[in-house]
Amino acid sequence: MKVLYYPGCTLKTSAKNFEDSAVASLKVLGVDLVELERWNCCGTVYSLASDDLMHKVAPIRNLIRVKEQSNGDDRVVTLCSMCYNTLKQANEFFKEDEESRDKINNFMDREIDYNGDVEVLHLLTLLKEEIGFDNIGKKVKNKLSNLKVASYYGCLLLRPQNSAIDNAENPTILEDLFTSLGIDTVDFPYKNECCGSYNTVNAVDLVVERTYKIINSARSFGANIIATSCPLCQFNLDRRQKDVKDKYYDFEEMPVVYFTQIMGRAFNVKRKSLGFDLNYIDPVPLLQENF
């Protein structure tokens, strides 16, 4: 099965391990991610102002690229939570606001008109609804029995309701995936709380406190590793641990990885495709079974 794939900017740079581990893992499942041609930045965050049409242009251009390349299969898969949220919300806006849709289409007069008819999918939804967790479980080669995974969703996979991939208060899609891989999961109360997001640029202390609370909460419920789907969440929870240790001398570090890295490890994907060298806290000691 071939599926159009929108990578976004970060997955080509600091989160290359997210992209590489996803592509390699999906090949095991018989899925080829076909990178969208001529894609541009998604816009980074979805503008909440209804009259801020200029910031809807970037995500809509990407959805036009899908129409141009789709050959009738008008859907696109994303990995990054932020890219997913931005593309999904822009698409829903286009479906609902005809007046604004006409303004944006007229502004982009060199593009084909777009009507909101592309389906924007997050990879987790594809795994659950099209491949099936039972089928994923059949591909497991490494039983990672030492892992106790805390699934961290953050904000943008679950909010707002029109773009949520699961229940905002009690999401389980990540836990269900790990269970299908034969991996123990840990439920903890901070799994759907904000990591601090872009405050990491100019309010580091705020993010340090969030990271401290989230990781300590996961540990208190028995976790030894955290998995996420957002490069910004991964950065804040992983690399900001250095700053946490500077403030809290007794803080214990914990690896924070992308869910695709764990999935790839369970499938026995080659180590170079999993990109553990880009993780700040080394997860290899926990994932070294049969490495």
N, C-alpha and C positions, 0 to 999 in steps of 0.2 A: 504494500500500500504506500502510495506517495501522497504527502500532505505538504501544502505550502506553509512555510515557516517564516515568521518575522523575528529576527534576532534582537534588534535594538542595539544601542551603542555600547553599553557596559559589557555585554556578552562577547564583544570583540576585543575587549581590553582586560580590565581587572577581573572580570567574571568569565574568562575564557574556559575555565574548568567546568562551569555550568553548561555551556554550549557543548563542549567536547564530550562530556560524560552523558549528556542527553542524546546526542547524535549516535554515539557508540551503543548505548543501551537500547535505543529504539531499533537499531539494526538487528539486534538479537531478537526483537519482537516482530521483525519483518516489516518495519516501517521506515521509509526513507523521508527525512525532512528535506524538502526542496526549498532552499533559501530564496526568499522573495528578491527579485531583481529591482534595482534602483530604489531600494527602501531609504527612508530618511528617518531622523530622530522622531520618536512618537510624540514629542512635545513635553516629555518628562512627567508632568502632572496634568491632570484634567482640570481645566478652569471651571470653577463653580459658578461664575457669573454667567447668567443666561445670555447677556448681550455682548459677551466677549467672544465674538466670532473668529477673530484672527487666530486665537489659540486653538481653534478647532481645525484649522487648515492642515497642520502637520499630520495629525492622525488620519484625517480623511484622505490625504494624498496617498498614504500607505494602503488604505483600503481600495483606492482606485487602482493601485499597482496589483492588488489581488485580482480584481476584475480583469485586468489586462492579461494576466498570466494564468488564470484558473482553468481555462478550457471547460468551463461549465461547473466545476466543483468550487463553488464560491464560499470557501472557508479558509481560515488562516489560523495556525497554531502559534501561541506565544509561550515563552518560558518565564520571563521576568514578570513578577507580579505587577510592577508599576506600568510596564508596557501594556500588559493585558488590561489593566483597569482603564488606562487612558484610551486605548483603541475601542474597548467595549463601550465605555460611556459615550464617546463621540459617536459611535455607531447608533446607540440607542437615542441619542439626541437628534440625529438625522432622521430617524424613523418618525419621531414625534413632532418635530417642529418644521412644518413645511415652508413657512416664510423664511426662516433662517437657512434652511437647506437651499432654497433658491438663491439667496444672497451669496452663499459660499460657492455654489456651482457657477454663478455668474462671475464671481471674482476670479475663479480658476478657469478662465475662459478657454485656455489651451488644453484643459483636461476633459475627459468624457464626463458627462453628468453622472453623479452618484446618488443613489436613492436609499442607502442604508441596508442593502440586501446581502452583504457579506456576513457570514457567521464567524464571530471571533471566539476562539476556543483557547482555554488554557490547557497545557499538556496534561495536567491531572484529570481534567474532564475527558480528554481523549483516552487516557489510560483506563479510566473507569467505565466509560459508556461504550467505547468502540472496541477496545482490545479485551477488556474484562480482567478484573483482578485474579480470577481463577486461572486464566490463561497465562498471566504474568507469573503466577506461582510455579507453573510447570517449567519455567526457564531457569529456575534457581539452581546454581551449581555450588555455591558456598553458603552454608548455614552459619550466619553470623550470630551465633547463640550468645555471645558475650555482650552484645549491644542492648542498651536500654535507651531507646530513642524518644526524645521529647520533640514532638512536631510543633514548629513555631510558624503560625500563619501570618502574624502581623495584621495589618489593616486592609490592604488593597485587594486581597482575594475574597474578602468577606463583606465589603462595604463599597457603595450602597447596595441595597437589595437587588436593584436591576442588573447588577454586574457580579453579584456574589456567586461563587461556585459551590458554596455549601452554607449550612446554617451558621449565621454570624455569631451566635452565642455558644454553640456547641458543635464546631466542625469536627468531622472525623475522616475526611477523605484521605489525608496523609496517613493517619493511623491505619486505615483500612489497606492502603497500599503496602505499608511495612508489614502488616500482619500476613498479607498474601506472600510476602517474601520470607516468611518464617521468622520475623524479627519482633522482639518484645517492644512494646510501646509504653510510654508513661504519659498519663494525662496530668496537666498542671494548669493552674488558673491564669497564668500569664500568656498562654499560647495565642490568644487573639488580642493582646494589648500592643500598643504602638511602641516601637523600638526607640523613638525619638526622631526618626526620619532625618530630614536635612538640617536639623539642629546640630548635627555633628560638625557642620561647617563653622558655626559661630557661637554655639552654646554647648561646648564639649562636656561641661560638667553635668548638664542635664542628661546627655546620652550616657555618660558614665554611670549615673545613678540608675537609669533604666536598665542598662546592661547588667549591673550588679544585682538588681532585684530579679530580673528575668532568669539569669543563669543560676542564682542561688535558689530560686523557686523550683526550677527544673531539677536541680540536684536534690533538694529536700524531698522530692517525690520519687527519687530513685534513678533519675536519668544519668547517663554518662556521656551522652552526645546529643546535640541539637541539630535538627534538619529544617531547612527553610527553602523558599522558592523566590526570595527577593534579594538581589545583589546588595541593596542598601541595608536591609536587615542583616544580611550576612556580614557586611563590613562592620556595622555597629556592634553586633554581638561577638564578632571574632576579633577584629583588630583593636577595638576599644578595650579589650581585656587588659592590654598593656597599661592603659591609663587607669583602669580599675585597680590593678595591682599596685600602682604608684600611690593610690589613695587608701586602699584597704590592704594592709600587709598580709592578712590571713586569708585573702581571697584565693580560691583554687580555680585554676583554669579548666575550661571544658572545650573540646572541639566543636566547631559549628560548621556544618557542611551543607551542600545542596542535596536535596532528596535524590537527584539523579546520580550523585556520586555513590550513595549507598546502594541504589538499585544496580548500578554498573558493577560495584564490588560483588553483589550477590550473584550477578550473571557471569562473574569471572572475566570481565572486560579487562583488556590490557591496562596496566597501571599508568602508562603514559597518557592514556585517554581520560583518566580520572582527575589529573591535574592537582594532586594533593600538595604540590609544591607552592601553589597559590593560596593555600589556606594558612593563615597566620599561626593558629594553634594546630600543631601536627596531628591529624587524625589517624595516621598510619599505625601507631601502636595498638589502637583499638580494632583496626581493620586488617590486621596482619595475618589472620588465619588463612593458611594456604597461599599466601602472597608469593 
